[in-house]
Amino acid sequence: MDLAEEVYLVSSRFPKQETYGITGQLRRSVVSVPANIAEGAERPGPRQFVQFLGVASGSLAEAETLLMLASRLGFADSIRIQHLLDQAGDIGRMINGL
């Protein structure tokens, strides 16, 4: 959830016209990652857990793409975005290890 928290802080400085665009989509995707892991962990079987991990992985990839786009558009400092991308990479490796 640290990544989601940091994304919320960084994206609060995105242009206001992006509230329902990149900002909203990025926030939804990054919140979806821990939410799907938690939901999958509570499912009765391993097959369902794996399915939710797949959704979490897809949401993480979406968040990474949106972070790269935000960087290209100059919405945030590239060093800060890279830090978030590094965190996302770590989370992706953790998901793949489950």
C-alpha positions in Angstrom: 0.0 0.0 0.0 3.0 2.3 0.2 3.0 2.7 -3.5 -0.6 3.7 -3.6 0.0 6.2 -0.8 3.0 7.7 -2.7 1.1 7.8 -6.0 -1.7 9.7 -4.3 0.8 12.3 -3.0 2.6 12.7 -6.3 -0.6 12.8 -8.4 -2.2 15.5 -6.2 0.2 17.8 -8.0 -0.9 16.8 -11.5 -2.8 19.4 -13.5 -6.4 19.8 -12.3 -7.8 19.1 -15.8 -6.4 15.5 -15.4 -8.5 14.8 -12.3 -10.8 12.5 -14.4 -8.1 11.5 -16.8 -4.6 10.3 -15.9 -4.9 11.1 -12.2 -8.1 9.2 -11.6 -7.0 6.2 -13.8 -3.6 6.0 -12.1 -5.1 6.1 -8.7 -7.7 3.5 -9.5 -5.1 1.2 -11.0 -2.6 1.5 -8.1 -5.3 0.9 -5.4 -6.4 -2.1 -7.4 -3.1 -3.9 -6.8 -3.2 -4.5 -3.0 -7.0 -4.7 -3.1 -6.9 -7.7 -5.5 -4.1 -9.4 -3.6 -6.1 -9.1 -0.4 -9.3 -10.3 -2.0 -7.6 -13.2 -3.7 -5.9 -14.2 -0.4 -9.4 -14.6 1.2 -10.7 -16.8 -1.6 -11.2 -20.5 -0.7 -8.9 -22.0 -3.4 -5.5 -21.4 -4.9 -6.9 -21.2 -8.4 -9.0 -18.1 -7.4 -6.0 -16.6 -5.6 -3.9 -16.9 -8.8 -6.7 -15.3 -10.8 -6.7 -12.3 -8.5 -2.9 -12.1 -8.6 -3.2 -11.8 -12.4 -5.7 -8.9 -12.0 -3.3 -7.2 -9.6 -0.4 -7.7 -12.0 -2.4 -6.2 -14.8 -3.3 -3.2 -12.7 0.3 -2.8 -11.8 1.3 -2.8 -15.4 -1.4 -0.1 -16.1 -0.1 2.0 -13.3 3.5 1.7 -14.6 2.4 2.8 -18.0 0.5 5.8 -16.6 3.5 6.8 -14.5 5.7 6.8 -17.6 3.1 8.9 -19.5 2.9 11.3 -16.6 6.7 11.7 -16.6 6.8 12.3 -20.4 4.1 14.9 -20.0 6.0 16.6 -17.3 3.4 16.1 -14.6 6.0 15.2 -12.0 9.7 15.1 -11.4 11.3 12.3 -13.4 13.4 11.2 -10.4 10.2 10.8 -8.3 8.5 8.9 -11.0 11.5 6.6 -11.4 11.3 5.9 -7.6 7.6 4.9 -8.0 8.5 2.8 -11.0 11.2 1.0 -9.0 8.7 0.3 -6.3 6.3 -1.0 -8.8 9.0 -3.3 -10.2 9.6 -4.7 -6.7 5.9 -5.3 -6.2 5.7 -7.1 -9.6 8.5 -9.4 -8.6 6.8 -10.1 -5.3 3.5 -10.9 -7.1 5.3 -13.3 -9.4 6.9 -15.0 -6.4 3.6 -15.8 -4.8 
